[in-house]
Amino acid sequence: MAIQHENNQGSVALEKKSSKVKPPPMYKVLLLNDDFTPMDFVILVLQKFFAKDREQATRIMLKVHNEGRGLCGVYPRDIAATKVDQVVAFARQHQHPLVCVMEEN
């Protein structure tokens, strides 16, 4: 944004005013534990939708299994919501009750 100022000689000087734009809020995407979804399916979901390698996916899956929830990633709201929808739809398509949620970071 520029602001115009007229000086004594009649010429115009432009002063650059910086506007600070706050970054969008970020959201955590989490998988929640259940007693029915197979561990291999959770690993597949983490690889397919969150680009985790086998080792990372296994680590997150064990966290979900042992602690009740595991962090898949942190994204802007629209991307997080899309990932939640994709995971839930994929799980239902394969007849698993896997729960995926998002919460503000």
Secondary structure, 3 states (H helix, E strand, C coil): CEEEEECCCCCEEEEECCCCCCCCCEEEEEEECCCCCCHHHHHHHHHHHHCCCHHHHHHHHHHHHHHCEEEEEEEEHHHHHHHHHHHHHHHHHCCCCCEEEEEEC
